[in-house]
Amino acid sequence: MDELLARAGSQAVTFAVKSGVSLASSYAIKTISNFLIQIPSAESQNFLELKIELENRIDIVSSAIDLIKLVAARGNTNLQSTLKITENLKQEINQFDSNIQKLLHAIEDSKLQKSKNEAIHEAERYIKDLLRRIQEITPYINLALTTSGANLSSALPKTISPGLLLKASNFICLNNDKFSGNPKSSHQVGPTFEITLFSIFYNINSKDHINWKEDMKRAFVKIYRVPSEEGDDSFKYNLSIKQSFNDERYHNVEDGEEVPRNISLETQKIEKIFFSVSGKLLKLEEHDSAVLILKVDDKKEDESGRKTESTISWYALGGYEPGVDNSNNSEEEEIEDGIQETQNTDTVDYSKSIGLMEYIIRLTSLQQNDQNNILSINDERLALYLHDENPNSIKKGVLDINEVTKNLKKVSLQGNI
């Protein structure tokens, strides 16, 4: 499916994996800071210098390691061996934090100065050993990046819409402020999007024939920042899709036989997105608005964070196109569907902009993966989440819809009438 969509000329974005090295290292640095409080002032200066050196070296290699992980995830086999080295470094950082914690407890619990001194010297040895390992791995990272052709350019791709990007960023910044004021409640990011939802339903493993069906003629998408299980202000997002029966379709609602469906997706499980300027990507001849396709990996992980099982789902979100003008009874429909929403005003804020929804998903995913405000994320990291990895989508600068349709002759569609 990925290859088919790429050949069709759609813009493809693979989200960078969670920045495991920098996140793990932040715990290690914090542990060292706690360690400094427990040791004599004569020793603390030396540890402070080691802490600063370790923090600086990790900052230098973290962006390069994240880029290697992203490029490897996009299919660059030349980086697989280097990826193993970086994973080993991540494990060493995790183990380092655990060891420092044990030594910290040993200092706190010990009544003998000799035992405390031994723990202090052991901690110093651990820090110096980790610094040595980072120094050893740095040349390999540089060599891998050079030979792979990857770079840390912060230039925005030509396909990026500055206007939509600024709007998405503004919505996210407003949401960040709201959440800071009330981190125990869910807060919607941006407007409610009015869409038509399609999904793959037949022979998904076949490369010869792909079928799509109209799941919801009319639906509403909302993106929420939700409280974390730890109760802190961590970045975590859900995407909600709520079906509307005011869609010019027949629905048997007697005795509750058919009820509107709801889909809830954790945005961190969105592995890849494809964007097309026209619904003809799905052979929807009457559907001329943009389409966003989400590849969702409902992966299961073990305690170490390794993937143990994956369930891939595909969703296509196109702009809702009503057959008749229903603007006169829109207020009644909003109340009936229970989707009335206030966003800075008392009126419902609907959007049909699939492009705006795409940018909000990209940027909220970045905040969640890096656990950092987008205003604090460097340009190189931001560019990774805005980069169009599919050269077929910008061959001529503008997508050729007829060529898209030609490349997808084997795709069929069934409507849910």
Number of C-alpha atoms within 10 A of each C-alpha: 13 11 8 15 23 17 17 22 25 28 23 23 20 23 23 23 17 18 18 20 23 21 17 18 22 16 16 25 16 13 17 21 15 14 22 20 11 15 18 11 11 8 14 17 12 12 21 15 11 17 20 11 15 20 17 11 14 18 14 11 20 18 18 21 25 22 22 25 23 19 25 18 17 14 10 14 13 14 19 17 11 21 22 12 15 25 15 12 17 18 16 17 22 18 14 22 22 15 16 23 18 14 19 23 14 16 21 13 11 12 10 9 10 10 13 20 15 14 21 24 12 14 22 16 12 15 22 15 13 16 18 12 13 17 14 11 15 17 10 14 19 13 11 20 20 11 10 15 8 14 13 14 11 15 13 17 14 11 14 14 13 11 10 17 18 13 15 24 20 15 15 22 17 12 18 19 11 17 20 11 10 12 19 14 13 18 18 22 26 25 22 25 23 25 26 23 25 25 19 17 16 12 11 16 9 9 11 9 14 20 17 21 18 18 21 26 23 23 26 23 24 19 26 21 25 19 20 16 8 7 9 11 16 17 21 21 25 20 19 19 22 20 24 22 21 18 19 13 11 10 14 10 11 8 7 8 8 11 14 14 13 13 10 13 15 17 21 22 17 22 17 18 23 22 25 26 20 24 23 21 29 25 19 14 11 10 17 16 18 20 29 24 22 20 19 21 18 17 13 12 12 9 6 7 9 10 11 9 11 12 9 13 15 19 17 24 24 28 24 21 18 13 8 8 9 12 8 8 9 12 12 9 17 15 11 13 15 10 15 16 17 13 13 8 8 9 11 16 15 15 17 19 18 21 20 22 23 20 21 22 21 23 20 27 25 27 21 19 19 20 18 13 16 20 11 8 14 11 15 17 20 19 16 25 17 23 20 23 17 19 14 18 24 17 11 9 10 11 19 16 18 10 13 22 19 13 16 19 12 14 16 14 17 12 11 12 11
